[in-house]
């Protein structure tokens, strides 16, 4: 009588992409370790598609907020350039809508590539790590999964809350800015509060974990890179604050 053969353990590399997208929430280090040498294209494309789909799914639901933001931008343009008239601004709306739609499609892929490029430059040249651009793209793609969750929550909130009186997307965020009126402070300070978003911090933490387990950076260098990345993300808000806006 022959003994039953021992079960062959499943190699971590054989884990499916679906398992990755579950484990990134509960065991991100395991995901980055097993995908350290994998191609970044699949997670990159999946995250991009999800963000694009969620953008168009949320566009009509959150249109009052987008319209308020557009009106604010147009008012600022008219103030800076008195030659602009409301009629001229009105004629630009169709073009602006086209630009917004195009941005919703090409924005996520480009932003992810830029994020990966910044991560790679800091990790490779400033931290002297062995990080490659492909690994940086893989890390940032998985690190953007919290942004997907944030977009889903924003859509859900848009469906259940009265967004007709909201004037900023930060009012749907999980950041300190949610608890303040946009008019209660300067735009720069409000944007800084908005940048302290839970999902932004979560994504930054995933970059640090990815740099350690996939990018093979020392822990201290990975944390430093994460801090620099977070500060880089706050530059627009800091610039607004410095200008006094």
Secondary structure in CASP SS format (residue, H / E / C, confidence):
PFRMAT SS
TARGET T0000
AUTHOR 0000-0000-0000
METHOD secondary structure of the structure
MODEL  1
X C 1.00
X C 1.00
X C 1.00
X C 1.00
X C 1.00
X C 1.00
X C 1.00
X C 1.00
X C 1.00
X C 1.00
X C 1.00
X H 1.00
X H 1.00
X H 1.00
X C 1.00
X C 1.00
X H 1.00
X H 1.00
X H 1.00
X H 1.00
X H 1.00
X H 1.00
X H 1.00
X H 1.00
X H 1.00
X H 1.00
X C 1.00
X H 1.00
X H 1.00
X H 1.00
X H 1.00
X H 1.00
X H 1.00
X H 1.00
X C 1.00
X C 1.00
X C 1.00
X C 1.00
X C 1.00
X C 1.00
X H 1.00
X H 1.00
X H 1.00
X H 1.00
X H 1.00
X H 1.00
X H 1.00
X H 1.00
X H 1.00
X H 1.00
X H 1.00
X H 1.00
X H 1.00
X H 1.00
X H 1.00
X H 1.00
X H 1.00
X H 1.00
X H 1.00
X C 1.00
X C 1.00
X C 1.00
X H 1.00
X H 1.00
X H 1.00
X H 1.00
X H 1.00
X H 1.00
X H 1.00
X H 1.00
X H 1.00
X H 1.00
X H 1.00
X H 1.00
X H 1.00
X H 1.00
X H 1.00
X H 1.00
X H 1.00
X H 1.00
X C 1.00
X C 1.00
X C 1.00
X C 1.00
X C 1.00
X H 1.00
X H 1.00
X H 1.00
X H 1.00
X H 1.00
X H 1.00
X H 1.00
X H 1.00
X H 1.00
X H 1.00
X H 1.00
X H 1.00
X H 1.00
X H 1.00
X H 1.00
X H 1.00
X H 1.00
X H 1.00
X H 1.00
X H 1.00
X H 1.00
X H 1.00
X H 1.00
X H 1.00
X H 1.00
X H 1.00
X H 1.00
X H 1.00
X H 1.00
X H 1.00
X H 1.00
X H 1.00
X H 1.00
X H 1.00
X H 1.00
X H 1.00
X H 1.00
X H 1.00
X H 1.00
X H 1.00
X H 1.00
X C 1.00
X C 1.00
X C 1.00
X C 1.00
X C 1.00
X C 1.00
X H 1.00
X H 1.00
X H 1.00
X H 1.00
X H 1.00
X H 1.00
X H 1.00
X H 1.00
X H 1.00
X H 1.00
X H 1.00
X C 1.00
X H 1.00
X H 1.00
X H 1.00
X H 1.00
X H 1.00
X H 1.00
X H 1.00
X H 1.00
X H 1.00
X H 1.00
X H 1.00
X H 1.00
X H 1.00
X H 1.00
X H 1.00
X H 1.00
X C 1.00
X C 1.00
X H 1.00
X H 1.00
X H 1.00
X C 1.00
X C 1.00
X C 1.00
X H 1.00
X H 1.00
X H 1.00
X H 1.00
X C 1.00
X C 1.00
X C 1.00
X H 1.00
X H 1.00
X H 1.00
X H 1.00
X C 1.00
X C 1.00
X H 1.00
X H 1.00
X H 1.00
X C 1.00
X C 1.00
X H 1.00
X H 1.00
X H 1.00
X H 1.00
X H 1.00
X H 1.00
X H 1.00
X H 1.00
X H 1.00
X C 1.00
X C 1.00
X H 1.00
X H 1.00
X H 1.00
X H 1.00
X H 1.00
X H 1.00
X H 1.00
X H 1.00
X H 1.00
X H 1.00
X H 1.00
X H 1.00
X H 1.00
X H 1.00
X H 1.00
X H 1.00
X C 1.00
X C 1.00
X C 1.00
X C 1.00
X C 1.00
X H 1.00
X H 1.00
X H 1.00
X H 1.00
X H 1.00
X H 1.00
X H 1.00
X H 1.00
X H 1.00
X H 1.00
X H 1.00
X H 1.00
X H 1.00
X H 1.00
X H 1.00
X C 1.00
X H 1.00
X H 1.00
X H 1.00
X H 1.00
X H 1.00
X H 1.00
X H 1.00
X H 1.00
X H 1.00
X C 1.00
X C 1.00
END
